[in-house]
Amino acid sequence: MHIAFTGGGTGGHIYPGLAVAAYLQKQGNYRIFWIGSNKGMDKTIVEQAGLEFFGIPAGKLRRQVSLKHGAEALKVGVGFFAARDILKKKRPRLLFSKGGFVSVPPCLAAASLGLPVWTHESDLSPGLATNINARFAQKIFTAYEETAAFFPQSYQDRIILAGNPVRPAFRSADPVQGRAFLKVKEGERILLVLGGSQGSRQINELVRETLDELTRWYTVVHQTGLEHGWDVKPQERYRPYPFFRDEMPQVLVAAELVLGRSGAGTLWECAATGRPMVLIPLSGSGTRGDQVENARIFVKAGAAVALGQAFGTEASPGALCTVIAKIAEDAGQRTAMAAASAQIGCLDGVEIIAERILHCVGAV
């Protein structure tokens, strides 16, 4: 029995889907394949997970129209026919979309063939791809209850609250293994700094300017990213790493506090492990504001403190030091934040989505 997955462009549109696919594979002999972009990271990540991958042209979706955007629209059309040929040949029982612009042609193609389309939105407000895919989707999974309000009333009976899928390794991670990997002794307090796989120039520079103050409280473990060169050398209380891979779950649960962006992946991995957070959301003209929206959910719940204009303060070195010091000195606040984070993370998106897929295909 074939089940199709689609999504890509970033790891945030791939890894959660792979977590669902892995759950399904443990339940039976399901032949799962993935339709993603024929450029970029999609193929490598999916094939490393052991799934069959088909690449299609992926045009970026634009709300505005121009000659340049017309070329992108043409790629969407080519991608539609390429995806349709793949789906006609494979005839999966359903197509599950994890979003991103590459997911639109396969969802349109599946709908044109009468195949069930299911989609998931990681952020508080749906992006353009989800808004398009939702028109054809039989099921619309959301990470947050509040997301339902962004969809028309006619969609409401198709919306299912699921949280965000997180790899099971995060829920069973061992902090002792994390400390062993980092070579950090038991009892040393760890501040984990995350900027995503490519890193965050803003967060990196804040760490550079505040390192002396941060290391008063913590051993700072810093994922610097693969994109930005980093010239701050390791110290006794400072451990820079370009990128964490399979060791990320163990490293995360070893941390007392996490400093990072507020992309869906970071937030929900922290929530699944009950980590308190200090967030500096990506904002400005280069983003639709989804990270600010996501951060507000966690701040409102008491799981995080956020810095930035949207939260009434600049993300300055002084403000960061003040927030970190306050949390470091207040064990009660850390405990409350951790409990609030874990409360959000107890919603297991992998199991919720996968079990519904199994029910749909007649496996349960």
C-alpha positions in Angstrom: 0.0 0.0 0.0 1.4 3.4 -1.1 1.1 6.5 1.0 2.5 9.8 -0.5 4.1 12.7 1.4 5.0 16.1 0.1 6.6 19.2 1.4 10.0 20.9 1.5 12.2 23.9 0.9 13.3 23.9 4.6 13.9 21.2 7.2 10.8 22.5 9.0 8.7 21.3 6.1 10.5 17.9 6.0 11.5 16.5 9.4 8.0 16.6 11.0 6.6 14.7 8.0 9.5 12.2 8.2 8.5 11.6 11.9 5.0 10.7 10.8 6.3 8.5 8.1 8.6 6.6 10.5 5.6 5.9 12.8 3.6 4.5 9.9 6.5 2.3 8.8 6.6 0.7 12.3 2.9 -0.2 12.1 3.1 -2.2 8.8 4.5 -2.7 5.4 3.6 0.7 4.0 5.4 1.9 0.9 5.9 5.6 1.6 7.3 7.9 -1.0 8.0 11.7 -1.0 7.5 14.3 -3.6 9.7 17.3 -3.1 11.8 20.0 -4.8 14.3 18.8 -7.4 16.7 21.4 -6.0 18.0 22.1 -2.5 18.1 19.8 0.5 14.9 17.9 0.1 16.3 14.8 -1.7 19.2 14.4 0.6 17.2 14.6 3.8 14.4 12.3 2.6 16.7 9.6 1.1 18.8 9.6 4.3 15.6 8.7 6.1 15.2 5.7 3.8 12.2 6.9 1.7 11.8 6.9 -2.0 12.1 10.4 -3.4 10.7 12.1 -6.5 11.8 15.6 -7.4 9.7 18.1 -9.3 10.2 21.7 -10.4 9.1 24.0 -7.5 8.2 27.6 -8.2 8.0 30.0 -5.3 4.5 31.3 -4.6 4.0 35.0 -4.7 1.1 37.2 -3.7 2.1 39.9 -6.2 2.3 39.4 -10.0 5.3 40.4 -12.1 7.2 39.1 -15.2 9.7 37.5 -12.8 7.0 35.9 -10.9 5.4 34.6 -14.1 8.5 32.3 -14.5 7.9 30.9 -11.0 4.2 30.3 -11.8 5.3 28.3 -14.9 7.4 26.1 -12.7 4.3 25.5 -10.6 2.5 24.3 -13.7 5.3 22.1 -14.8 5.5 20.7 -11.2 1.7 20.0 -11.3 2.0 17.7 -14.4 5.2 16.0 -13.0 3.5 15.3 -9.7 0.4 14.1 -11.5 2.4 11.5 -13.5 4.0 10.3 -10.3 0.7 9.9 -8.5 -1.0 8.2 -11.5 1.8 5.6 -11.5 1.9 5.1 -7.7 -1.8 5.5 -6.9 -1.3 6.1 -3.2 -4.2 5.8 -0.8 -3.7 9.5 0.2 -1.3 12.4 0.0 -0.1 14.1 3.2 1.3 17.6 2.9 3.7 19.1 5.3 3.7 22.5 3.5 6.1 24.7 1.7 5.7 26.0 -1.8 6.7 22.6 -3.3 3.7 21.0 -1.8 1.1 22.9 -3.9 1.6 21.1 -7.2 1.3 17.6 -5.7 -1.8 18.7 -3.7 -3.4 20.1 -6.8 -2.5 17.0 -8.8 -3.8 14.6 -6.1 -7.1 16.5 -6.0 -7.4 16.3 -9.8 -7.0 12.5 -9.6 -9.6 12.2 -6.8 -7.0 11.2 -4.2 -7.5 12.3 -0.6 -5.4 15.3 0.4 -4.4 16.0 4.0 -2.3 19.0 5.1 -0.7 20.3 8.2 0.2 23.8 9.3 3.0 24.3 11.7 2.6 28.0 12.5 -0.1 29.9 14.2 -1.4 31.5 11.0 -1.5 29.5 7.7 1.0 30.4 5.0 0.1 30.9 1.4 0.8 27.2 0.5 -1.5 25.9 3.3 -4.2 28.4 2.3 -4.1 26.9 -1.3 -3.8 23.3 -0.2 -6.6 23.6 2.4 -9.1 24.3 -0.4 -8.7 20.7 -1.6 -7.9 19.0 1.7 -10.2 16.5 3.4 -8.2 17.0 6.7 -6.5 20.2 7.9 -4.2 19.6 10.9 -3.1 22.5 13.0 -0.5 23.0 15.7 -2.6 25.5 17.7 -6.3 25.7 18.5 -6.3 29.4 17.6 -5.3 28.6 14.0 -8.9 27.5 13.2 -10.0 31.1 13.3 -7.8 31.9 10.2 -9.9 29.6 8.0 -13.4 30.1 6.6 -16.3 28.7 8.5 -16.9 26.2 5.8 -13.5 24.6 6.6 -14.1 24.1 10.3 -15.4 20.5 10.3 -12.1 19.5 8.5 -9.8 21.0 11.1 -8.1 18.8 13.6 -5.8 20.0 16.4 -2.6 17.9 16.4 0.3 20.0 17.6 3.5 19.8 15.6 5.0 16.4 14.9 8.3 15.9 16.7 10.7 13.0 16.3 10.1 10.4 19.1 13.9 10.7 20.0 13.2 14.0 21.6 10.6 12.5 24.0 12.9 9.7 25.1 16.3 11.6 25.1 18.8 11.1 27.9 20.5 14.2 29.3 23.4 12.1 30.5 24.2 11.2 26.9 23.9 14.9 26.0 26.5 15.9 28.7 28.8 13.1 27.6 28.7 14.3 24.0 29.3 17.9 25.1 31.9 16.9 27.7 30.1 18.9 30.3 30.2 17.6 33.8 27.1 16.8 35.9 26.0 19.9 37.8 27.2 22.4 35.2 24.3 24.5 34.0 23.9 24.7 30.2 22.5 27.5 28.1 21.8 26.1 24.6 21.8 28.7 21.8 20.1 27.8 18.6 19.7 29.7 15.4 18.5 27.1 13.0 20.5 24.9 10.6 21.9 28.0 8.9 22.5 29.9 12.0 21.2 33.4 13.0 23.6 36.3 12.5 21.6 38.4 15.0 21.8 35.8 17.7 25.4 35.0 17.0 26.4 38.6 17.4 24.4 38.9 20.6 26.3 35.9 22.0 29.6 37.5 21.0 28.8 40.7 22.8 27.4 39.1 26.0 29.5 35.9 26.3 31.4 37.1 29.4 28.1 37.8 31.2 26.3 34.6 30.0 29.2 32.4 31.2 28.8 33.8 34.7 25.8 31.6 34.9 26.1 28.9 32.3 28.3 26.8 30.1 27.1 28.2 26.7 26.6 25.6 24.1 26.2 27.5 20.8 24.9 26.1 17.5 26.5 28.7 15.2 25.0 27.5 11.9 26.6 26.3 8.8 26.2 29.5 6.8 28.0 32.1 8.9 31.7 31.9 9.6 32.4 31.9 13.3 35.7 33.1 14.8 35.0 32.8 18.6 37.2 30.0 19.9 36.0 27.3 22.3 36.6 28.1 26.0 36.1 26.2 29.2 32.6 27.7 29.5 31.8 28.2 25.8 31.3 25.3 23.3 30.5 26.4 19.7 29.2 23.8 17.2 28.4 24.5 13.5 25.4 22.1 13.6 23.8 19.3 15.7 22.5 16.3 13.9 21.4 13.0 15.6 22.7 14.2 19.0 20.3 17.2 19.1 17.7 15.5 21.3 20.3 14.5 23.9 21.9 18.0 23.8 18.5 19.7 24.2 17.4 17.8 27.2 20.8 18.5 28.9 20.1 22.2 28.7 18.6 24.2 31.6 17.5 27.0 29.3 17.3 27.5 25.5 18.0 30.8 23.6 16.8 30.8 20.0 14.4 31.8 17.2 10.8 30.8 17.3 10.4 28.7 14.2 7.9 25.8 14.7 10.6 23.1 14.8 12.6 24.8 17.6 9.5 25.6 19.7 8.0 22.2 19.6 11.2 20.3 20.1 11.7 22.5 23.2 8.1 21.8 24.2 8.4 18.1 23.8 11.4 18.1 26.2 9.9 20.7 28.6 12.6 23.3 28.0 12.1 26.9 29.1 13.0 29.4 26.4 14.2 32.9 25.7 13.1 33.8 22.2 14.2 36.3 19.6 11.8 35.9 16.8 12.8 36.6 13.2 10.9 39.8 12.2 11.0 42.5 9.6 10.4 42.8 5.9 11.9 39.4 5.1 9.2 37.5 7.0 5.5 37.3 7.2 5.6 37.5 10.9 5.0 33.9 11.7 7.8 33.6 14.3 6.4 36.6 16.2 3.0 35.0 16.2 4.4 31.6 17.3 6.4 33.3 20.1 3.3 35.0 21.5 1.6 31.7 22.0 4.5 30.4 24.2 5.0 33.7 26.0 1.2 33.8 26.8 1.4 30.2 28.1 4.3 31.1 30.4 6.8 28.8 28.6 9.0 31.6 27.2 10.2 35.2 27.5 10.6 37.0 24.1 12.7 40.0 23.1 12.1 42.3 20.2 9.9 45.3 19.3 6.8 43.2 19.1 7.3 42.5 22.8 8.1 46.0 24.0 11.9 45.8 24.1 14.8 45.7 21.8 16.8 42.5 21.4 19.9 44.3 22.7 22.9 42.8 24.6 21.8 44.6 27.8 18.2 43.3 27.6 19.4 39.8 26.9 21.7 39.8 29.9 19.0 41.1 32.1 16.5 38.4 31.0 19.0 35.6 31.3 20.2 36.7 34.7 16.7 36.9 36.0 15.8 33.4 34.9 19.1 32.0 36.0 18.6 33.4 39.5 15.0 32.3 39.9 14.6 28.5 40.1 10.8 28.9 40.6 10.4 30.8 37.4 12.4 28.2 35.5 10.3 25.4 37.0 7.1 27.2 36.0 8.3 27.9 32.5 9.4 24.2 32.0 6.0 23.0 33.2 4.2 25.3 30.8 6.5 24.2 27.9 5.8 20.5 28.7 2.1 21.2 28.8 2.2 22.4 25.3 4.5 19.6 24.1 2.3 16.8 25.5 0.2 17.1 22.3 1.8 14.3 20.2 1.4 15.3 16.6 3.1 12.3 15.3 0.7 9.8 16.9 -2.4 11.9 16.3 -1.7 12.3 12.6 -0.3 8.8 11.9 -3.2 7.1 13.7 -5.7 9.0 11.6 -3.9 8.0 8.5 -3.9 4.4 9.5 -7.6 4.6 10.2 -8.2 6.2 6.7 -6.3 3.5 4.9 -8.1 0.8 6.8 -5.2 -0.4 8.9 -7.0 0.0 12.3 
